Amino acid sequence: MKKGAHIYATVAAIFCVGLAFAVFAADPSHAASFDNGMLTQSSGMGLIGANVALLGLRSKLTKFTDRAEVIRARITDDMDADAVRVLEEEHAGILAEADRVRAQISDLEQEQRNTPPVNSNVQTVADEAVRAERERSNTIEDLATRSGFPALGREHVRSGTTVENFRSLLLDHMVTNERQAPTDSRVSVTRDEGDTRRSAQVEALAYGLGAPVPQAGPSAAARQFMGMGLVDLAAESVNYRGRRMMNARDIDDVFTRASHSTSDFPAIFEGAVNRTLEQRYALAQPTFKRFARKRNFRDFRPDTTVKVGDFPLLKKVLENGEIKYGSFGEGKEQVQAFSYAIALNISRQMLINDDLGAISELLTSYGASVALFEEVTFYAGAFNGKLADGKPVFDADHKNLAAAAAAITVDSVGLGRTTMGKQESKDGNPLLSNSPRIMLVGPNKLTEAEKLLASITPATVSSVNIFSGRFELIETTQIKDNAWHLFSDPTAGSNYRWGYLEGYEAPRVRMDEPFGRQGFSMSVEHDFGCGATDYRFGYKNSGA
């Protein structure tokens, strides 16, 4: 037996014994069921062991999909054809391995469903444990990927870290990474005392504006500035003495002097606001990022995307050694990034009152507001936008729109899965794999979808729900009607693309003191693009 199997068996045994003691403590009458032979115990052990094996297989599947995404991202439009072919072969091999693991997961889940429950308490606890573990790992991986630290997410999925603890650890990691980011080894940078002091003031003010403080606490340099308000930092930047004796006129004078370009205060204030907004934004979770593929934009010009599956298939080499030429399909889609912004005002009253709380609330709401803007923009434009053929993503001619509206049932979902599996490339070639993994619904269909996907042990074979636990359920308030959708894993293929302008992975803030207006102006700017690029990796039913 392999080492991993020994570990799974040991964990299963410990968990089952602990469960037995818990059941006996809760109700001594259960002691008889544990003493009447080894059947109940061994069946419970098998059930827990199977669940542990499922966790291992799902972890293995995650590794395969991560590797496939890395290889896919290495393929660029200007890459040599031979290099592209090598990468696509490697990508196809990894996807084949992933399909084999999915088949093993499916077989093990089917085996569990066909096994009659010996002890309903054990079955219920095991199902809840699997469901909770799936939700924990998905949430942690999503947070880590969007923050730019996928390896950290995988590490804490394996170590069993809770979502709450991971959020705190992720923030600590983000702050530490920002503070210790290495510089280019080819450039010698000397950081003077003024730069160090400004950096510490930015860090301290960011905490005052609502940025989460890491578990280790502020850096040593920032501690001396903790608790200082805007007025204190402005006075510090212009070497003003007598802070405790200042009246409103003195405060006005300090901010006037501090706002000049020769002062560090504008840079300190802008840096702290940007840091706070970026960390708030990183915790937001737009739904489309879980089924659309990310690819950043080099500039604001329309970017052409060649559809997946349009690369020509290999042909047999002729007897004389001649190699036939293939051609790409003509289906090309264009997606473009745009610049978005909104201007706000930090009033003179806020500055004189030194009201960090009011500014903090403003930034907290804007971190979530930018994420909501992305969500609304995606569903209003890209979600059912028109492709190069002039038709919307979901259309009868694309063979991805149900002919008749139907409720979410085993039969209607099965029809959707079959339809996706029959999709072909532009040249009429079959797809390597196109199985749905995600179900997307609006509020009207959420309960109905949860009923279908719930893990319930059937009383008879005819009532088996083959889709129990097979889909990741996503709900968005942007779908107002009864429609429901199926999507494939975005690492294998997606109908949509989204991204940022390269170098601008988050919204940013610019500060200004406009002439003729009291206070500071603040513009929140964001470079973002999204669009439809394909139709074969999704399915829509209008919903009954």
PyMOL commands that set and color helices and strands:
alter all, ss='L'
color gray80, all
select helices_A, chain A and resi 3-26+28-35+39-73+81-114+120-147+150-159+163-179+193-208+223-225+230-237+243-245+248-258+265-282+287-290+348-353+356-382+396-398+410-421+443-453+461-463
alter helices_A, ss='H'
color red, helices_A
select strands_A, chain A and resi 293-294+303-306+332-335+337-346+436-441+472-475+484-488+496-500+508-512+520-532+538-541
alter strands_A, ss='S'
color yellow, strands_A
deselect
rebuild
show_as cartoon
